[in-house]
Amino acid sequence: MRRIRWAAAALALLGVAACGPVPPAVPRPAAAPQASRAVPVGKVTYPARGTGEWRTAPASARTAGERGPLLRYRVLVERDIRGLSAAAFAATVTSALADPRGWTAGGTLRLRRSGPGMPYDFTIFLATPRTRDALCGHGTDGFTSCRHGDRVVLNVARWVKGVPGYGAPLSVYRQYMVNHEVGHRLGHGHERCPGRGRPAPVMQQQTLGLHGCDPNPWPYRAGERYAGPSGAYADRLPAPDRGRR
């Protein structure tokens, strides 16, 4: 596996599972204090602040959707995240995006995962909390995930811990993470709960609160686009996931 520097010109040298760069405009996170340690969560460990170096998942031959323009995405996992391969993470992401209840269900687009050195339209990152802040470009958060331009940034802390009181298995929350942030890349804004006891729209900020709705990771239900009123709630942001020192 080849270690690649941040220069964008090195992309052409990437091999399967090679390290890829964060786009040059994104600053590398400051070095973590020597006292910082990885946080054990099941088999996956990660520091609060990674180095901003990446492992790139291989391409998939599977194309989600049958009609519409093709959008290609690559999947990168920060090297400091241990116990989860880029290929395994990418398989979960691709499964969520290829589900018949996913974004391709409307017949307006297709999605396919690119591999190292291949053309792509956007990138899905699995990042440590502080690298998440650097990639998202809007201050310190350390808790949520985000979309910033062509970057879909999933916070590893949420991937392995979920959120308290979500009321559904972690696998469901992970599907929500993928579809919510990719939904932003596709041009969808935040939505609100349409009524107590109803499924939450996938574009609701379910990480911060369900507001009477039930967990739901899918943009389509029974073959129809499922949405709620446009807007967001003034939910309190939890403390950043800083890890143990």
BELWOGI-V181511 format. One record per residue. N is the residue number from 0. RES is the residue in one small letter. SS is DSSP state (helix for helix, strand for strand, loop for the rest). NEAR is the number of other ideal C-beta (glycine too) atoms within 10 Angstrom. Layout:
N,RES,SS,NEAR
N,RES,SS,NEAR
//
This chain:
0,m,loop,11
1,r,loop,11
2,r,loop,10
3,i,loop,19
4,r,loop,10
5,w,loop,15
6,a,loop,9
7,a,helix,12
8,a,helix,9
9,a,helix,16
10,l,helix,17
11,a,helix,8
12,l,helix,12
13,l,loop,20
14,g,loop,14
15,v,loop,15
16,a,loop,17
17,a,loop,20
18,c,loop,23
19,g,loop,25
20,p,loop,21
21,v,loop,23
22,p,loop,13
23,p,loop,10
24,a,loop,8
25,v,loop,19
26,p,loop,12
27,r,loop,14
28,p,loop,22
29,a,loop,9
30,a,loop,9
31,a,loop,18
32,p,loop,9
33,q,loop,7
34,a,loop,7
35,s,loop,16
36,r,loop,13
37,a,loop,17
38,v,strand,21
39,p,strand,13
40,v,strand,15
41,g,loop,10
42,k,loop,9
43,v,strand,17
44,t,strand,18
45,y,strand,28
46,p,loop,24
47,a,loop,24
48,r,loop,23
49,g,loop,23
50,t,loop,16
51,g,loop,21
52,e,loop,19
53,w,strand,29
54,r,strand,24
55,t,strand,29
56,a,loop,28
57,p,loop,18
58,a,loop,19
59,s,loop,21
60,a,loop,6
61,r,loop,12
62,t,strand,14
63,a,strand,23
64,g,loop,22
65,e,loop,8
66,r,loop,10
67,g,loop,13
68,p,strand,9
69,l,strand,12
70,l,strand,20
71,r,strand,17
72,y,strand,22
73,r,strand,26
74,v,strand,30
75,l,strand,25
76,v,strand,26
77,e,strand,25
78,r,loop,17
79,d,loop,21
80,i,loop,25
81,r,strand,13
82,g,loop,14
83,l,loop,20
84,s,loop,14
85,a,helix,25
86,a,helix,16
87,a,helix,12
88,f,helix,23
89,a,helix,25
90,a,helix,16
91,t,helix,18
92,v,helix,25
93,t,helix,21
94,s,helix,16
95,a,helix,22
96,l,helix,24
97,a,helix,18
98,d,loop,19
99,p,loop,11
100,r,loop,19
101,g,loop,24
102,w,helix,28
103,t,helix,23
104,a,helix,18
105,g,helix,15
106,g,loop,10
107,t,loop,13
108,l,strand,15
109,r,strand,17
110,l,strand,24
111,r,strand,21
112,r,strand,25
113,s,loop,20
114,g,loop,20
115,p,loop,24
116,g,loop,17
117,m,loop,15
118,p,loop,7
119,y,loop,19
120,d,loop,15
121,f,strand,18
122,t,strand,22
123,i,strand,26
124,f,strand,27
125,l,strand,29
126,a,strand,31
127,t,loop,29
128,p,helix,26
129,r,helix,24
130,t,helix,31
131,r,helix,31
132,d,helix,22
133,a,helix,19
134,l,helix,25
135,c,helix,22
136,g,loop,14
137,h,loop,8
138,g,loop,6
139,t,loop,12
140,d,loop,18
141,g,loop,21
142,f,loop,20
143,t,loop,23
144,s,loop,24
145,c,strand,20
146,r,strand,21
147,h,strand,17
148,g,loop,14
149,d,loop,12
150,r,strand,21
151,v,strand,25
152,v,strand,23
153,l,strand,26
154,n,strand,30
155,v,helix,29
156,a,helix,25
157,r,helix,21
158,w,helix,23
159,v,helix,22
160,k,helix,16
161,g,loop,19
162,v,loop,20
163,p,loop,6
164,g,loop,7
165,y,loop,16
166,g,loop,11
167,a,loop,16
168,p,loop,11
169,l,helix,15
170,s,helix,13
171,v,helix,17
172,y,helix,21
173,r,helix,21
174,q,helix,25
175,y,helix,25
176,m,helix,26
177,v,helix,26
178,n,helix,25
179,h,helix,24
180,e,helix,21
181,v,helix,25
182,g,helix,21
183,h,helix,16
184,r,helix,20
185,l,loop,15
186,g,loop,6
187,h,loop,19
188,g,loop,10
189,h,loop,17
190,e,strand,20
191,r,loop,19
192,c,loop,21
193,p,loop,16
194,g,loop,11
195,r,loop,10
196,g,loop,8
197,r,loop,14
198,p,strand,19
199,a,loop,24
200,p,loop,27
201,v,loop,28
202,m,loop,21
203,q,loop,28
204,q,loop,18
205,q,loop,26
206,t,loop,21
207,l,loop,17
208,g,loop,17
209,l,loop,21
210,h,loop,15
211,g,loop,12
212,c,loop,20
213,d,strand,14
214,p,loop,17
215,n,loop,22
216,p,loop,23
217,w,loop,20
218,p,loop,24
219,y,strand,18
220,r,strand,14
221,a,loop,6
222,g,loop,9
223,e,strand,9
224,r,strand,13
225,y,loop,19
226,a,loop,15
227,g,loop,20
228,p,loop,12
229,s,strand,12
230,g,loop,10
231,a,loop,13
232,y,loop,13
233,a,loop,5
234,d,loop,11
235,r,loop,8
236,l,loop,12
237,p,loop,14
238,a,loop,8
239,p,loop,18
240,d,loop,22
241,r,loop,16
242,g,loop,21
243,r,loop,11
244,r,loop,12
//
